[in-house]
């Protein structure tokens, strides 16, 4: 079975400094991986996805993630945090099954951005 | 607006009430999902419907009853709930098979059982 582990439940950064949210995955074959963001009292929004093309994936709002098979990692980064980035972030692995795909979510990392 | 609409946004119900949550998408997606998001717990997949047929029930108690009349609409009927069922219920949809498709999520229904 596939799974993801988000290594930090909370991350706190200052505005303008880099963001690193860590994710490791477990998969028996080449996975599809996603990062979603959830702002308070909102649904989840897709930030970016990796689907076996380029290992460095660029997403919305300046975020990017690098797929490293040797490390089974898919960490999310952003060069410079903005106050509006404060939210909860979910690393997700996809498990294909019978005509649809099932997403397996990590426990989430809450990002706080301080002035 | 993501293309997946959930109503109501907030719901407070007593343990003996019967209520329904509604989800609607006009994205042409063939699969629809219900997820439960509780505080301090990972998102839990509840049900999956693919082309109106239920393909997954993740050991959900029978007090939750899903209905999918067509590929664009998904309901979650609730009856005799417990306080621990209070959570954010998220609906999502996706298109196609294979692993390349993420989900489009609705904004959720915040349910409080009193």
Interface residues (C-beta under 8 A of the other chain):
Chain A: X31 X32 X34 X36 X41 X42 X43 X44 X45 X46 X49 X51 X90 X92 X94 X95 X96 X97 X98 X99 X100 X101 X102 X103 X105 X106 X107 X108
Chain B: X2 X4 X6 X30 X31 X41 X42 X43 X45 X48 X50 X51 X55 X56 X90 X92 X94 X96 X97 X98 X99 X100 X101 X102 X103 X104 X105 X106 X107 X108 X110
